[in-house]
């Protein structure tokens, strides 16, 4: 999957936690989360790059400290 090209593996786990399938289709949950993660990763990478590759909230918090 080339993890270095994607945001974090935590994001993939988050998709798995957010996307809840009915019990009958539960066996597909991890595969669907992985698919969403891979499809969204390039766009997310662009979005993070456009805001300086980090959390704007972290910069604001650091500035207030």
mmCIF file of the N, C-alpha and C atoms, coordinates in Angstrom:
data_MODEL
# 
_entry.id   MODEL 
# 
loop_
_atom_site.group_PDB 
_atom_site.id 
_atom_site.type_symbol 
_atom_site.label_atom_id 
_atom_site.label_alt_id 
_atom_site.label_comp_id 
_atom_site.label_asym_id 
_atom_site.label_entity_id 
_atom_site.label_seq_id 
_atom_site.pdbx_PDB_ins_code 
_atom_site.Cartn_x 
_atom_site.Cartn_y 
_atom_site.Cartn_z 
_atom_site.occupancy 
_atom_site.B_iso_or_equiv 
_atom_site.pdbx_formal_charge 
_atom_site.auth_seq_id 
_atom_site.auth_comp_id 
_atom_site.auth_asym_id 
_atom_site.auth_atom_id 
_atom_site.pdbx_PDB_model_num 
ATOM 1   N N  . UNK A 1 1  ? 0.826   -1.202 0.000  1.00 0.00 ? 1  UNK A N  1 
ATOM 2   C CA . UNK A 1 1  ? 0.000   0.000  0.000  1.00 0.00 ? 1  UNK A CA 1 
ATOM 3   C C  . UNK A 1 1  ? 0.863   1.256  0.000  1.00 0.00 ? 1  UNK A C  1 
ATOM 4   N N  . UNK A 1 2  ? 2.156   1.178  0.298  1.00 0.00 ? 2  UNK A N  1 
ATOM 5   C CA . UNK A 1 2  ? 3.007   2.354  0.270  1.00 0.00 ? 2  UNK A CA 1 
ATOM 6   C C  . UNK A 1 2  ? 2.620   3.369  1.325  1.00 0.00 ? 2  UNK A C  1 
ATOM 7   N N  . UNK A 1 3  ? 2.689   2.990  2.578  1.00 0.00 ? 3  UNK A N  1 
ATOM 8   C CA . UNK A 1 3  ? 2.188   3.828  3.667  1.00 0.00 ? 3  UNK A CA 1 
ATOM 9   C C  . UNK A 1 3  ? 2.805   5.213  3.727  1.00 0.00 ? 3  UNK A C  1 
ATOM 10  N N  . UNK A 1 4  ? 4.034   5.375  3.237  1.00 0.00 ? 4  UNK A N  1 
ATOM 11  C CA . UNK A 1 4  ? 4.688   6.681  3.314  1.00 0.00 ? 4  UNK A CA 1 
ATOM 12  C C  . UNK A 1 4  ? 3.946   7.723  2.484  1.00 0.00 ? 4  UNK A C  1 
ATOM 13  N N  . UNK A 1 5  ? 3.152   7.285  1.536  1.00 0.00 ? 5  UNK A N  1 
ATOM 14  C CA . UNK A 1 5  ? 2.432   8.212  0.673  1.00 0.00 ? 5  UNK A CA 1 
ATOM 15  C C  . UNK A 1 5  ? 1.071   8.607  1.223  1.00 0.00 ? 5  UNK A C  1 
ATOM 16  N N  . UNK A 1 6  ? 0.709   8.084  2.363  1.00 0.00 ? 6  UNK A N  1 
ATOM 17  C CA . UNK A 1 6  ? -0.612  8.317  2.912  1.00 0.00 ? 6  UNK A CA 1 
ATOM 18  C C  . UNK A 1 6  ? -0.505  8.997  4.264  1.00 0.00 ? 6  UNK A C  1 
ATOM 19  N N  . UNK A 1 7  ? -1.568  9.650  4.711  1.00 0.00 ? 7  UNK A N  1 
ATOM 20  C CA . UNK A 1 7  ? -1.531  10.257 6.048  1.00 0.00 ? 7  UNK A CA 1 
ATOM 21  C C  . UNK A 1 7  ? -1.157  9.212  7.101  1.00 0.00 ? 7  UNK A C  1 
ATOM 22  N N  . UNK A 1 8  ? -1.935  8.915  8.042  1.00 0.00 ? 8  UNK A N  1 
ATOM 23  C CA . UNK A 1 8  ? -1.528  7.970  9.081  1.00 0.00 ? 8  UNK A CA 1 
ATOM 24  C C  . UNK A 1 8  ? -2.343  6.696  9.019  1.00 0.00 ? 8  UNK A C  1 
ATOM 25  N N  . UNK A 1 9  ? -1.757  5.642  9.554  1.00 0.00 ? 9  UNK A N  1 
ATOM 26  C CA . UNK A 1 9  ? -2.506  4.396  9.639  1.00 0.00 ? 9  UNK A CA 1 
ATOM 27  C C  . UNK A 1 9  ? -3.650  4.556  10.632 1.00 0.00 ? 9  UNK A C  1 
ATOM 28  N N  . UNK A 1 10 ? -3.509  5.496  11.548 1.00 0.00 ? 10 UNK A N  1 
ATOM 29  C CA . UNK A 1 10 ? -4.596  5.789  12.480 1.00 0.00 ? 10 UNK A CA 1 
ATOM 30  C C  . UNK A 1 10 ? -5.839  6.246  11.746 1.00 0.00 ? 10 UNK A C  1 
ATOM 31  N N  . UNK A 1 11 ? -5.638  6.915  10.612 1.00 0.00 ? 11 UNK A N  1 
ATOM 32  C CA . UNK A 1 11 ? -6.784  7.358  9.816  1.00 0.00 ? 11 UNK A CA 1 
ATOM 33  C C  . UNK A 1 11 ? -7.549  6.157  9.284  1.00 0.00 ? 11 UNK A C  1 
ATOM 34  N N  . UNK A 1 12 ? -6.821  5.133  8.870  1.00 0.00 ? 12 UNK A N  1 
ATOM 35  C CA . UNK A 1 12 ? -7.500  3.936  8.369  1.00 0.00 ? 12 UNK A CA 1 
ATOM 36  C C  . UNK A 1 12 ? -8.301  3.286  9.497  1.00 0.00 ? 12 UNK A C  1 
ATOM 37  N N  . UNK A 1 13 ? -7.721  3.220  10.684 1.00 0.00 ? 13 UNK A N  1 
ATOM 38  C CA . UNK A 1 13 ? -8.432  2.647  11.830 1.00 0.00 ? 13 UNK A CA 1 
ATOM 39  C C  . UNK A 1 13 ? -9.657  3.493  12.150 1.00 0.00 ? 13 UNK A C  1 
ATOM 40  N N  . UNK A 1 14 ? -9.550  4.801  12.022 1.00 0.00 ? 14 UNK A N  1 
ATOM 41  C CA . UNK A 1 14 ? -10.692 5.680  12.285 1.00 0.00 ? 14 UNK A CA 1 
ATOM 42  C C  . UNK A 1 14 ? -11.830 5.383  11.309 1.00 0.00 ? 14 UNK A C  1 
ATOM 43  N N  . UNK A 1 15 ? -11.501 5.159  10.042 1.00 0.00 ? 15 UNK A N  1 
ATOM 44  C CA . UNK A 1 15 ? -12.547 4.822  9.079  1.00 0.00 ? 15 UNK A CA 1 
ATOM 45  C C  . UNK A 1 15 ? -13.233 3.524  9.472  1.00 0.00 ? 15 UNK A C  1 
ATOM 46  N N  . UNK A 1 16 ? -12.435 2.578  9.944  1.00 0.00 ? 16 UNK A N  1 
ATOM 47  C CA . UNK A 1 16 ? -13.001 1.294  10.362 1.00 0.00 ? 16 UNK A CA 1 
ATOM 48  C C  . UNK A 1 16 ? -13.963 1.491  11.538 1.00 0.00 ? 16 UNK A C  1 
ATOM 49  N N  . UNK A 1 17 ? -13.629 2.418  12.428 1.00 0.00 ? 17 UNK A N  1 
ATOM 50  C CA . UNK A 1 17 ? -14.485 2.690  13.579 1.00 0.00 ? 17 UNK A CA 1 
ATOM 51  C C  . UNK A 1 17 ? -15.727 3.492  13.199 1.00 0.00 ? 17 UNK A C  1 
ATOM 52  N N  . UNK A 1 18 ? -15.607 4.367  12.216 1.00 0.00 ? 18 UNK A N  1 
ATOM 53  C CA . UNK A 1 18 ? -16.707 5.248  11.816 1.00 0.00 ? 18 UNK A CA 1 
ATOM 54  C C  . UNK A 1 18 ? -17.715 4.518  10.927 1.00 0.00 ? 18 UNK A C  1 
ATOM 55  N N  . UNK A 1 19 ? -17.199 3.752  9.986  1.00 0.00 ? 19 UNK A N  1 
ATOM 56  C CA . UNK A 1 19 ? -18.067 3.057  9.029  1.00 0.00 ? 19 UNK A CA 1 
ATOM 57  C C  . UNK A 1 19 ? -18.559 1.773  9.689  1.00 0.00 ? 19 UNK A C  1 
ATOM 58  N N  . UNK A 1 20 ? -19.796 1.766  10.071 1.00 0.00 ? 20 UNK A N  1 
ATOM 59  C CA . UNK A 1 20 ? -20.375 0.595  10.735 1.00 0.00 ? 20 UNK A CA 1 
ATOM 60  C C  . UNK A 1 20 ? -21.357 -0.072 9.786  1.00 0.00 ? 20 UNK A C  1 
ATOM 61  N N  . UNK A 1 21 ? -21.062 -1.296 9.444  1.00 0.00 ? 21 UNK A N  1 
ATOM 62  C CA . UNK A 1 21 ? -21.936 -2.060 8.561  1.00 0.00 ? 21 UNK A CA 1 
ATOM 63  C C  . UNK A 1 21 ? -22.841 -2.960 9.396  1.00 0.00 ? 21 UNK A C  1 
ATOM 64  N N  . UNK A 1 22 ? -23.996 -3.323 8.844  1.00 0.00 ? 22 UNK A N  1 
ATOM 65  C CA . UNK A 1 22 ? -24.855 -4.281 9.549  1.00 0.00 ? 22 UNK A CA 1 
ATOM 66  C C  . UNK A 1 22 ? -24.080 -5.576 9.817  1.00 0.00 ? 22 UNK A C  1 
ATOM 67  N N  . UNK A 1 23 ? -24.441 -6.266 10.846 1.00 0.00 ? 23 UNK A N  1 
ATOM 68  C CA . UNK A 1 23 ? -23.740 -7.486 11.259 1.00 0.00 ? 23 UNK A CA 1 
ATOM 69  C C  . UNK A 1 23 ? -23.564 -8.472 10.103 1.00 0.00 ? 23 UNK A C  1 
ATOM 70  N N  . UNK A 1 24 ? -24.564 -8.572 9.250  1.00 0.00 ? 24 UNK A N  1 
ATOM 71  C CA . UNK A 1 24 ? -24.502 -9.486 8.112  1.00 0.00 ? 24 UNK A CA 1 
ATOM 72  C C  . UNK A 1 24 ? -23.307 -9.185 7.203  1.00 0.00 ? 24 UNK A C  1 
ATOM 73  N N  . UNK A 1 25 ? -22.941 -7.903 7.101  1.00 0.00 ? 25 UNK A N  1 
ATOM 74  C CA . UNK A 1 25 ? -21.852 -7.482 6.218  1.00 0.00 ? 25 UNK A CA 1 
ATOM 75  C C  . UNK A 1 25 ? -20.593 -7.097 6.989  1.00 0.00 ? 25 UNK A C  1 
ATOM 76  N N  . UNK A 1 26 ? -20.554 -7.423 8.268  1.00 0.00 ? 26 UNK A N  1 
ATOM 77  C CA . UNK A 1 26 ? -19.425 -7.062 9.116  1.00 0.00 ? 26 UNK A CA 1 
ATOM 78  C C  . UNK A 1 26 ? -18.079 -7.532 8.593  1.00 0.00 ? 26 UNK A C  1 
ATOM 79  N N  . UNK A 1 27 ? -18.079 -8.657 7.907  1.00 0.00 ? 27 UNK A N  1 
ATOM 80  C CA . UNK A 1 27 ? -16.825 -9.188 7.375  1.00 0.00 ? 27 UNK A CA 1 
ATOM 81  C C  . UNK A 1 27 ? -16.222 -8.259 6.316  1.00 0.00 ? 27 UNK A C  1 
ATOM 82  N N  . UNK A 1 28 ? -17.020 -7.354 5.763  1.00 0.00 ? 28 UNK A N  1 
ATOM 83  C CA . UNK A 1 28 ? -16.535 -6.409 4.754  1.00 0.00 ? 28 UNK A CA 1 
ATOM 84  C C  . UNK A 1 28 ? -16.026 -5.097 5.348  1.00 0.00 ? 28 UNK A C  1 
ATOM 85  N N  . UNK A 1 29 ? -16.240 -4.894 6.635  1.00 0.00 ? 29 UNK A N  1 
ATOM 86  C CA . UNK A 1 29 ? -15.954 -3.600 7.258  1.00 0.00 ? 29 UNK A CA 1 
ATOM 87  C C  . UNK A 1 29 ? -14.502 -3.166 7.105  1.00 0.00 ? 29 UNK A C  1 
ATOM 88  N N  . UNK A 1 30 ? -13.572 -4.031 7.426  1.00 0.00 ? 30 UNK A N  1 
ATOM 89  C CA . UNK A 1 30 ? -12.156 -3.668 7.339  1.00 0.00 ? 30 UNK A CA 1 
ATOM 90  C C  . UNK A 1 30 ? -11.757 -3.380 5.894  1.00 0.00 ? 30 UNK A C  1 
ATOM 91  N N  . UNK A 1 31 ? -12.243 -4.197 4.958  1.00 0.00 ? 31 UNK A N  1 
ATOM 92  C CA . UNK A 1 31 ? -11.920 -3.979 3.539  1.00 0.00 ? 31 UNK A CA 1 
ATOM 93  C C  . UNK A 1 31 ? -12.495 -2.658 3.045  1.00 0.00 ? 31 UNK A C  1 
ATOM 94  N N  . UNK A 1 32 ? -13.718 -2.333 3.450  1.00 0.00 ? 32 UNK A N  1 
ATOM 95  C CA . UNK A 1 32 ? -14.324 -1.067 3.045  1.00 0.00 ? 32 UNK A CA 1 
ATOM 96  C C  . UNK A 1 32 ? -13.563 0.111  3.640  1.00 0.00 ? 32 UNK A C  1 
ATOM 97  N N  . UNK A 1 33 ? -13.174 0.012  4.900  1.00 0.00 ? 33 UNK A N  1 
ATOM 98  C CA . UNK A 1 33 ? -12.399 1.081  5.538  1.00 0.00 ? 33 UNK A CA 1 
ATOM 99  C C  . UNK A 1 33 ? -11.075 1.285  4.813  1.00 0.00 ? 33 UNK A C  1 
ATOM 100 N N  . UNK A 1 34 ? -10.415 0.202  4.445  1.00 0.00 ? 34 UNK A N  1 
ATOM 101 C CA . UNK A 1 34 ? -9.150  0.288  3.734  1.00 0.00 ? 34 UNK A CA 1 
ATOM 102 C C  . UNK A 1 34 ? -9.345  0.927  2.361  1.00 0.00 ? 34 UNK A C  1 
ATOM 103 N N  . UNK A 1 35 ? -10.415 0.569  1.670  1.00 0.00 ? 35 UNK A N  1 
ATOM 104 C CA . UNK A 1 35 ? -10.721 1.155  0.370  1.00 0.00 ? 35 UNK A CA 1 
ATOM 105 C C  . UNK A 1 35 ? -10.937 2.669  0.493  1.00 0.00 ? 35 UNK A C  1 
ATOM 106 N N  . UNK A 1 36 ? -11.747 3.083  1.459  1.00 0.00 ? 36 UNK A N  1 
ATOM 107 C CA . UNK A 1 36 ? -12.010 4.513  1.660  1.00 0.00 ? 36 UNK A CA 1 
ATOM 108 C C  . UNK A 1 36 ? -10.715 5.238  1.991  1.00 0.00 ? 36 UNK A C  1 
ATOM 109 N N  . UNK A 1 37 ? -9.908  4.642  2.840  1.00 0.00 ? 37 UNK A N  1 
ATOM 110 C CA . UNK A 1 37 ? -8.628  5.229  3.230  1.00 0.00 ? 37 UNK A CA 1 
ATOM 111 C C  . UNK A 1 37 ? -7.728  5.451  2.014  1.00 0.00 ? 37 UNK A C  1 
ATOM 112 N N  . UNK A 1 38 ? -7.603  4.436  1.176  1.00 0.00 ? 38 UNK A N  1 
ATOM 113 C CA . UNK A 1 38 ? -6.726  4.525  0.004  1.00 0.00 ? 38 UNK A CA 1 
ATOM 114 C C  . UNK A 1 38 ? -7.263  5.551  -0.997 1.00 0.00 ? 38 UNK A C  1 
ATOM 115 N N  . UNK A 1 39 ? -8.569  5.584  -1.192 1.00 0.00 ? 39 UNK A N  1 
ATOM 116 C CA . UNK A 1 39 ? -9.168  6.517  -2.147 1.00 0.00 ? 39 UNK A CA 1 
ATOM 117 C C  . UNK A 1 39 ? -9.040  7.962  -1.650 1.00 0.00 ? 39 UNK A C  1 
ATOM 118 N N  . UNK A 1 40 ? -9.232  8.183  -0.359 1.00 0.00 ? 40 UNK A N  1 
ATOM 119 C CA . UNK A 1 40 ? -9.195  9.538  0.187  1.00 0.00 ? 40 UNK A CA 1 
ATOM 120 C C  . UNK A 1 40 ? -7.785  10.057 0.467  1.00 0.00 ? 40 UNK A C  1 
ATOM 121 N N  . UNK A 1 41 ? -6.828  9.164  0.623  1.00 0.00 ? 41 UNK A N  1 
ATOM 122 C CA . UNK A 1 41 ? -5.484  9.562  1.038  1.00 0.00 ? 41 UNK A CA 1 
ATOM 123 C C  . UNK A 1 41 ? -4.839  10.634 0.155  1.00 0.00 ? 41 UNK A C  1 
ATOM 124 N N  . UNK A 1 42 ? -4.866  10.505 -1.173 1.00 0.00 ? 42 UNK A N  1 
ATOM 125 C CA . UNK A 1 42 ? -4.226  11.548 -1.991 1.00 0.00 ? 42 UNK A CA 1 
ATOM 126 C C  . UNK A 1 42 ? -4.857  12.929 -1.771 1.00 0.00 ? 42 UNK A C  1 
ATOM 127 N N  . UNK A 1 43 ? -6.159  12.995 -1.667 1.00 0.00 ? 43 UNK A N  1 
ATOM 128 C CA . UNK A 1 43 ? -6.837  14.277 -1.436 1.00 0.00 ? 43 UNK A CA 1 
ATOM 129 C C  . UNK A 1 43 ? -6.494  14.806 -0.049 1.00 0.00 ? 43 UNK A C  1 
ATOM 130 N N  . UNK A 1 44 ? -6.477  13.926 0.934  1.00 0.00 ? 44 UNK A N  1 
ATOM 131 C CA . UNK A 1 44 ? -6.126  14.347 2.290  1.00 0.00 ? 44 UNK A CA 1 
ATOM 132 C C  . UNK A 1 44 ? -4.698  14.867 2.337  1.00 0.00 ? 44 UNK A C  1 
ATOM 133 N N  . UNK A 1 45 ? -3.803  14.202 1.622  1.00 0.00 ? 45 UNK A N  1 
ATOM 134 C CA . UNK A 1 45 ? -2.405  14.637 1.580  1.00 0.00 ? 45 UNK A CA 1 
ATOM 135 C C  . UNK A 1 45 ? -2.309  16.043 0.992  1.00 0.00 ? 45 UNK A C  1 
ATOM 136 N N  . UNK A 1 46 ? -3.051  16.308 -0.081 1.00 0.00 ? 46 UNK A N  1 
ATOM 137 C CA . UNK A 1 46 ? -3.083  17.652 -0.681 1.00 0.00 ? 46 UNK A CA 1 
ATOM 138 C C  . UNK A 1 46 ? -3.631  18.673 0.308  1.00 0.00 ? 46 UNK A C  1 
ATOM 139 N N  . UNK A 1 47 ? -4.712  18.312 0.977  1.00 0.00 ? 47 UNK A N  1 
ATOM 140 C CA . UNK A 1 47 ? -5.331  19.234 1.933  1.00 0.00 ? 47 UNK A CA 1 
ATOM 141 C C  . UNK A 1 47 ? -4.376  19.574 3.069  1.00 0.00 ? 47 UNK A C  1 
ATOM 142 N N  . UNK A 1 48 ? -3.690  18.571 3.620  1.00 0.00 ? 48 UNK A N  1 
ATOM 143 C CA . UNK A 1 48 ? -2.728  18.824 4.694  1.00 0.00 ? 48 UNK A CA 1 
ATOM 144 C C  . UNK A 1 48 ? -1.583  19.692 4.200  1.00 0.00 ? 48 UNK A C  1 
ATOM 145 N N  . UNK A 1 49 ? -1.114  19.454 2.976  1.00 0.00 ? 49 UNK A N  1 
ATOM 146 C CA . UNK A 1 49 ? -0.029  20.263 2.417  1.00 0.00 ? 49 UNK A CA 1 
ATOM 147 C C  . UNK A 1 49 ? -0.467  21.720 2.267  1.00 0.00 ? 49 UNK A C  1 
ATOM 148 N N  . UNK A 1 50 ? -1.729  21.937 1.912  1.00 0.00 ? 50 UNK A N  1 
ATOM 149 C CA . UNK A 1 50 ? -2.212  23.307 1.708  1.00 0.00 ? 50 UNK A CA 1 
ATOM 150 C C  . UNK A 1 50 ? -2.318  24.099 3.008  1.00 0.00 ? 50 UNK A C  1 
ATOM 151 N N  . UNK A 1 51 ? -2.350  23.400 4.146  1.00 0.00 ? 51 UNK A N  1 
ATOM 152 C CA . UNK A 1 51 ? -2.416  24.105 5.436  1.00 0.00 ? 51 UNK A CA 1 
ATOM 153 C C  . UNK A 1 51 ? -1.104  23.984 6.204  1.00 0.00 ? 51 UNK A C  1 
ATOM 154 N N  . UNK A 1 52 ? -0.035  23.634 5.481  1.00 0.00 ? 52 UNK A N  1 
ATOM 155 C CA . UNK A 1 52 ? 1.269   23.577 6.121  1.00 0.00 ? 52 UNK A CA 1 
ATOM 156 C C  . UNK A 1 52 ? 1.622   22.230 6.709  1.00 0.00 ? 52 UNK A C  1 
ATOM 157 N N  . UNK A 1 53 ? 0.966   21.183 6.267  1.00 0.00 ? 53 UNK A N  1 
ATOM 158 C CA . UNK A 1 53 ? 1.261   19.805 6.680  1.00 0.00 ? 53 UNK A CA 1 
ATOM 159 C C  . UNK A 1 53 ? 1.148   19.565 8.182  1.00 0.00 ? 53 UNK A C  1 
ATOM 160 N N  . UNK A 1 54 ? 0.266   20.248 8.826  1.00 0.00 ? 54 UNK A N  1 
ATOM 161 C CA . UNK A 1 54 ? 0.063   20.027 10.250 1.00 0.00 ? 54 UNK A CA 1 
ATOM 162 C C  . UNK A 1 54 ? -1.278  20.574 10.685 1.00 0.00 ? 54 UNK A C  1 
ATOM 163 N N  . UNK A 1 55 ? -1.537  20.418 11.937 1.00 0.00 ? 55 UNK A N  1 
ATOM 164 C CA . UNK A 1 55 ? -2.801  20.881 12.491 1.00 0.00 ? 55 UNK A CA 1 
ATOM 165 C C  . UNK A 1 55 ? -2.757  22.380 12.759 1.00 0.00 ? 55 UNK A C  1 
ATOM 166 N N  . UNK A 1 56 ? -3.672  23.132 12.167 1.00 0.00 ? 56 UNK A N  1 
ATOM 167 C CA . UNK A 1 56 ? -3.696  24.565 12.476 1.00 0.00 ? 56 UNK A CA 1 
ATOM 168 C C  . UNK A 1 56 ? -4.026  24.796 13.946 1.00 0.00 ? 56 UNK A C  1 
ATOM 169 N N  . UNK A 1 57 ? -4.778  23.903 14.553 1.00 0.00 ? 57 UNK A N  1 
ATOM 170 C CA . UNK A 1 57 ? -5.092  24.052 15.975 1.00 0.00 ? 57 UNK A CA 1 
ATOM 171 C C  . UNK A 1 57 ? -3.843  23.913 16.831 1.00 0.00 ? 57 UNK A C  1 
ATOM 172 N N  . UNK A 1 58 ? -2.922  23.047 16.425 1.00 0.00 ? 58 UNK A N  1 
ATOM 173 C CA . UNK A 1 58 ? -1.680  22.886 17.183 1.00 0.00 ? 58 UNK A CA 1 
ATOM 174 C C  . UNK A 1 58 ? -0.859  24.157 17.128 1.00 0.00 ? 58 UNK A C  1 
ATOM 175 N N  . UNK A 1 59 ? -0.785  24.797 15.957 1.00 0.00 ? 59 UNK A N  1 
ATOM 176 C CA . UNK A 1 59 ? -0.031  26.056 15.845 1.00 0.00 ? 59 UNK A CA 1 
ATOM 177 C C  . UNK A 1 59 ? -0.663  27.141 16.695 1.00 0.00 ? 59 UNK A C  1 
ATOM 178 N N  . UNK A 1 60 ? -1.988  27.212 16.715 1.00 0.00 ? 60 UNK A N  1 
ATOM 179 C CA . UNK A 1 60 ? -2.677  28.213 17.524 1.00 0.00 ? 60 UNK A CA 1 
ATOM 180 C C  . UNK A 1 60 ? -2.418  27.951 19.010 1.00 0.00 ? 60 UNK A C  1 
ATOM 181 N N  . UNK A 1 61 ? -2.490  26.695 19.412 1.00 0.00 ? 61 UNK A N  1 
ATOM 182 C CA . UNK A 1 61 ? -2.234  26.331 20.809 1.00 0.00 ? 61 UNK A CA 1 
ATOM 183 C C  . UNK A 1 61 ? -0.806  26.674 21.199 1.00 0.00 ? 61 UNK A C  1 
ATOM 184 N N  . UNK A 1 62 ? 0.149   26.353 20.344 1.00 0.00 ? 62 UNK A N  1 
ATOM 185 C CA . UNK A 1 62 ? 1.547   26.669 20.632 1.00 0.00 ? 62 UNK A CA 1 
ATOM 186 C C  . UNK A 1 62 ? 1.760   28.173 20.744 1.00 0.00 ? 62 UNK A C  1 
ATOM 187 N N  . UNK A 1 63 ? 1.100   28.934 19.892 1.00 0.00 ? 63 UNK A N  1 
ATOM 188 C CA . UNK A 1 63 ? 1.245   30.393 19.930 1.00 0.00 ? 63 UNK A CA 1 
ATOM 189 C C  . UNK A 1 63 ? 0.680   30.981 21.224 1.00 0.00 ? 63 UNK A C  1 
ATOM 190 N N  . UNK A 1 64 ? -0.332  30.373 21.779 1.00 0.00 ? 64 UNK A N  1 
ATOM 191 C CA . UNK A 1 64 ? -0.939  30.860 23.016 1.00 0.00 ? 64 UNK A CA 1 
ATOM 192 C C  . UNK A 1 64 ? -0.121  30.493 24.246 1.00 0.00 ? 64 UNK A C  1 
ATOM 193 N N  . UNK A 1 65 ? 0.702   29.463 24.127 1.00 0.00 ? 65 UNK A N  1 
ATOM 194 C CA . UNK A 1 65 ? 1.469   28.977 25.293 1.00 0.00 ? 65 UNK A CA 1 
ATOM 195 C C  . UNK A 1 65 ? 2.577   29.925 25.702 1.00 0.00 ? 65 UNK A C  1 
# 
